[in-house]
Amino acid sequence: MSITIERVSTKKQLKSFIRFNYELYKENAYSVPDLYADMLNTYSKDKNPAFDFCEAEYFLAYKDGKLVGRVAAIINKRANEIWEKKNVRFGWIDFVDDIEVSAALLNAVEEWGKSKGMEEVQGPMGFTDLDAEGMLIDGFDQLSTMSTTYNFPYYPQHLEKLGFEKDADWVEYKIYIPDAIPDKHQRISKLIQQKYNLQIKKYTSGKKIAQEYGQAIFDLMNEAYQVLYGFSPLTQKQIELYIKTYLPVLDLRMVTLVTDAEGKLVAVGVSMPSMAEALQKAKGKLLPFGWYYLLKALYMKKRSKVLDLLIVAVKPEYQNKGVNALLFSDLIPVYQQLGFEYAESNPELEINEKVQAQWEYFKTEQHKRRRAFTKRID
């Protein structure tokens, strides 16, 4: 039977689009499901401010009347302007192990992109850098994280058979929490703090950190991440949404700011307990008990032994000067006190030597690799 591709145009189809991932991976021990409500907001033109500069379509694949795949097609106009590209992105792609299915889904992305004047297809990528990006190519026996997606080993095999090539790779590390701050690390921290008159800033109120540094945190991310693969800066509407959504729920013991003598933000480190197991137990739902698992993971004493490094951003003129050491000299004692064994770095571009250099004083294990693929549109 031939594959039928349907463009998502109804609420029922969008529900199927989101839930297909849950069904495909419901027996998988390593996949971490997104919350349904979060995905609904991400895909909604009314809720996601990325639609101010993006356009998207979502496609479902059917075989013998059964849903067998999904994919999002996205054009990020700002990224294309910045990088001088005509790229259509594919994201949130899932499919059964059938090359006809994956080919039909990616062909739908290519055809839609071609109709919009695009010349290359690129992915997996989301609307922005804060969405999951990259397809897992190594580390299939490792638990995923809240910030990444899991996929079966056959996914990249299909893409290679369909003529896709490597565009960029990200690597991920387990970074083991040391018993004490490394001596060299501590010396660098003290030296850098004195030399540049830097200050560690901590908060106990989510409302206060949002008021005083919420805007500055995301402005710094825009500045620090501007050279990264496929990056497009967050808009003011996106920044306001993220300040409102994320800052109030963080355990602020695990958030460290570094400021200069005038109180201007120089660096920020944001981490949190791993939500992976809690999200698995929630199965994409906040109700009836999903909220309990998430709150337990965030705030209860018996939490995960793993933490996620969500944001490590340093102002460009302070990079390669040891400011990262200052961040982690403050955070390591917190991690020790809270009983964490290791941190998940989340994806780092393999060519980003600045980021990877910050782990040189720690015991690490590179345990995952993911890839963005590209292909010319015929």
C-alpha positions, 0 to 999 in steps of 0.5 A: 500500500502507498503512503498517504501524507496529510497536512495537519489542519484540525485540532484532532490531527494536531492531537494525533501529531503530538501523541504519536511520539508517546505511542511510538516510545511508550515501551522505551526506557530511554525516551523522555516524553514532552508534556502535552500542554507544552507541545500544544503551546509550541505548535500553536501560532497563537501561543508561540511568539516564534511565529512572528518570524517563522512559518510552519506546517505539520504532516502525518503519514498513514499506511493502511489507514494506520498512523506511522509517522509525523514531521514538522516543516519550519522556515525560520526567516530570521535565521535564514537572513542571518546565515544567508541561507534558504533553508527549510527545517524538519523537526519533531520527526518520528516514524516506524522502521519503513523507508517508504514512510520516512521518505514520504515525510521528508519529501513533504517537507522538501516540497513545501519548502520548495514551494516557498523558494527554499533550496536546502532542507536541514534538521532535525531543528525546531523553531529556535535554539531553545527547542530540541535539535539534532538526531541521536546517532550514538548513545541509544542506551542512555536516558534522554533529558528534558531538553533533548529528544530520543530516537531509535537507531534506524532514524539516522540510517534512513536519512543517510539512505535518503541522501542526507549528509552531516551538517553539524554534530553535538556531543553530550557529557556526563560531568561527575561532581567532584568531592572538592572544587579542583585546586586549579579551578579554585585558583583561577576563580579567585584570580579572575574575580579579583582581576576583573572585580567580578561579583557572585550574585544569588537570589532566593526569590524568583520574582526578584531575579526576574525583575532585576535580571530576567531581561539581562539573562536572555539578552546575554544568551542572545549575545553569547550564542549568536555564533552557534549553528543555526542561531536566531536571536530571541525576540522581546516577546519570546524573552518575556514569555520565558521569564514568566514561564521558567524563572519562577520554577527554578531552584535558585540555589542552582542559579548563579549570576556573575556581575561586574563592578557596575552590576552588569551581567557578565555570566550566568549558570542555570541548572536544575534537577533532572526531570527525565524520570519524572516526565517518564512517570507523567507520560506527557500529562500533568493530570491526574498525577503528573504534577506530583512527579514533577514537583517531587523531582524539583523540590523534594529531598529524595530527588534525582542524583542527576542534574541538567545544565540548562544554560551556561552563558558568558559575555563574549569579551569575558570568554576564555578568561576563566569566568566559567570557573567562577560560576562552577566554584559557586555551584559545585558546593550546592551540587554536593550539598544536594547530593548530585552525582553527575551533571548532563551537559546537554548538547554542545557543538563538537567544534565549540572548543570554548565550551568543552574546555571548561570541563578539563578539570572534571571527570567526564564521559562523552556518552551521546552524540547527535547530528543535524543533516542537510540535503539540497532540494532538487 
